[in-house]
Amino acid sequence: MKMPWAFRFRLYPNSEQEERMLRTMEACRRLWNDALAHRKLRWEKLRQSTSYNHQAWVLTAERHADPALAEVYSQAAQDVLRRLDRAFEAFFEGRSRHPRFKKLSSAGSFAYPQAYNGSVKPDVVRRRLFLSKVGNVKAVFHRPLPKDARVKTCTVVREPDGEWYASLVYDEVVPLQDVRTPAMQQQPAGSPVGVDLGLLSLIATSDGEKVEHPKLLRKAEKRLKRLQRSLSRKRKGSNNRSRARHRLASQHARVRRQRADLNHKLSTGLVKSHSLVAFEDLKVRNMVRNRALAKSIHDAGWSQLVRLAEYKASRAGKLVVRVPAAYSTQECSFCGALNKVPLSVRQSECASCGRTLDRDVNAARIVLKRGLAQVGQGMPELKPAETGPLPVPTTGRASQAEEAGTIRDVDRAARQEARRWKPTASVVGGCHGKALGGGGLW
């Protein structure tokens, strides 16, 4: 079995090598625009679709006529056409928008799709990375490369602040008998944990731990505004504007690296300490429509944190699940009652059981219970008097706190719901989850 490993290294090209990479990047951008225009023209004029093979045949002829394309490594140019073809496939399947033309920019990338054929040769001893059509570029290998594994692809990226990076993807062959899928393997040592994502506390765990939101963008906002005003005053096309743009891009890159460093540390700590990590499945795209909170939500980097935790858990043989976040901050983690408390109230008293609830920690415990039910590890079955109010099956929401009266009321409500609704996979309660057949339907 092959497992991919990605490594990103900083490049320090000399002036000649940087000029070659810039020309390659610009040629790939022009090739994308020309290929996109070619597809649009054939469809608008002839109503004919264009395939990758057809454009690859045209590219072969164009390389003989265009010196700029001739300087580009052949497979790097073919990779541009493949990416355009995949972009159209995603558009026709409804997964993305229509491909757009790429404007001239200081940032960009180009790829070597078959780096194992000798087009890319990393040399850790000499600290050099050989790139075909570019030469031996000085590189910083801050991590050891995997032994007995071949490099699969290499992507050379230029960031907006002018820094160059190379992303190497290795295929490591792992014996099948040593591979254990999450569904088959036994859970390793470490208790499961639920994680609530927020703005006051970046994360709050079901164990009661909280990490304060660092607000990296807010702290750098004063300097960013000053640099942006300085850029706006510069004349377009001047060297002063180019230097001002570089300073602004460097400050944005610094904030991005700080956020990535924090999320790497948080995700590594969660995966190492727990066998199961349950996150809220937040719809960030919808949440940022709130103009009052959009900047803080983007600054939090929730999606990046969850994404990092997922790939680290898959490598460590552990589980990361996403559960619905609806009413997780209002549902009581002890009795399952629903307390309609405004967002400004961080601690409240449950109207049903009278317990004092911390809004973030209580939500993390609800997330954990939903995560356990989703992976088929629900809590043991209890009597109605112990479980509290039952959920409304169509929404997965707990009933109102004032409805949590006597056991007779709960039994009558349960019988009514049982007549109207028959579960097909699983039932998740307001307080405890009960999985039927290992499913996770909400």
Sequence and secondary structure as in RCSB ss.txt:
>XXXX:A:sequence
MKMPWAFRFRLYPNSEQEERMLRTMEACRRLWNDALAHRKLRWEKLRQSTSYNHQAWVLTAERHADPALAEVYSQ
AAQDVLRRLDRAFEAFFEGRSRHPRFKKLSSAGSFAYPQAYNGSVKPDVVRRRLFLSKVGNVKAVFHRPLPKDAR
VKTCTVVREPDGEWYASLVYDEVVPLQDVRTPAMQQQPAGSPVGVDLGLLSLIATSDGEKVEHPKLLRKAEKRLK
RLQRSLSRKRKGSNNRSRARHRLASQHARVRRQRADLNHKLSTGLVKSHSLVAFEDLKVRNMVRNRALAKSIHDA
GWSQLVRLAEYKASRAGKLVVRVPAAYSTQECSFCGALNKVPLSVRQSECASCGRTLDRDVNAARIVLKRGLAQV
GQGMPELKPAETGPLPVPTTGRASQAEEAGTIRDVDRAARQEARRWKPTASVVGGCHGKALGGGGLW
>XXXX:A:secstr
 EEEEEEEEEEE  HHHHHHHHHHHHHHHHHHHHHHHHHHHIIIII     HHHHHHHHHHHHHH HHHHTS HH
HHHHHHHHHHHHHHHHHTTSS         S EEEEETTGGGTTEEEETTTTEEEETTTEEEEEE  S   TT E
EEEEEEEE TTS EEEEEEEEEE  GGG   TTTS   SS  EEEEE SSEEEEETTS EEE   HHHHHHHHHH
HHHHHHHHS TTSHHHHHHHHHHHHHHHHHHHHHHHHHHHHHHHHHHH SEEEEE   HHHHTT TTTHHHHHHH
 HHHHHHHHHHHHHHHT EEEEE  TTTTTB TTT  B    TT  EEE TTT  EEEHHHHHHHHHHHHHHHHT
T       HHHH S EETTTTEE BGGG   HHHHHHHHHHHHHH   SSEEE SS EEESTT    
